């Protein structure tokens, strides 16, 4: 079956995925998630794509260009539903990708709430990946936690009253 990913502003087709017939009985969310995975695998540029509601569980998006993409309602791992496009940081020490979601931050494979990250002790951070993780966290914690706090503040300001 064919599934089209469209530009969120113009409605023009950005990428057409050839999905297996088994996807015909799936929800739009799962079809869109499969199409995104196919687009990323093909190296498609998904900037400004309408990806709202996509099921992204298991999708590897580290190299995907999602600038301006509408990801509202998309599902991250562990059932986390996105309200806004994540903030992604690359090229910090050790090559770990940092993704700041609405209320969670993922550093490498470690996904925790903002509050959990703020409360971790040096011993808990070191248990994640030894001295390498501890050095990274000591250097970047103030900046990353400031971004998390700003993310919380902007969510509060955008919430309907």
Secondary structure by P-SEA (a helix, b strand, c coil): cbbbbbcccccccccccccccccccccaaaaaaaaaaaaaaaccccccccccccccccccccccccccccccccccccccccccbbbbbcccccbbbbbbcccccccccccccaaaaaaccaaaaaaaccaaaaaaaaacaaaaaaaaaaaaaaaaaaccc
